[in-house]
């Protein structure tokens, strides 16, 4: 299993599409930095092909005033959760 990490909003970059296309069925995707905007209900459509495997970093949601505004399908993790996701993954792929 790979952990894919995206730091750009799908509203401003196409990098999300490259990450989603590269994902295997058991891979996970973590949104960080401006990428957490993709967790909002109005942008979640960009990640509809990976239900149950989408995560957003709480600290970056907090920094952008987005806590509590994520789509219900997004799993919010803190830094410890981020570390756990990386430990569970065989490989980590960053998309910038």
RATA-V592698 format. One line per field, one symbol per residue. ss: DSSP state (H for helix, E for strand, C for the rest). psi: psi as a letter, one per 40 degrees, with the letter a starting at -180 (. if undefined). burial: I if it has 24 or more other C-alpha atoms within 12 Angstrom, else O. A space follows every 10 residues. Layout:
BEGIN
ss: ???
psi: ???
burial: ???
END
This chain:
BEGIN
ss: CEEEEECCCC CCCCHHHHHH HHCCCCCEEE ECHHHHHHHE CCCHHHHHHH CCCEEEEHHH HHHCCCCCCE CCCCEEECHH HHHHHHHHCC EEEEEC
psi: hihhhheiie eeiedddddd dehideiihh hibededeei deeddeeeef heehiihddd dddefeheei idehhhiadd ddddddddid ihhhh.
burial: OIIIIIIIII OOOOIIIOII OOIOOOIIII IIIIIIIIII OOOIOIIOOI OOIIIIIIOI IOOOOIIOII IOOIIIIOOO OIOOIIOOOO OIIIIO
END
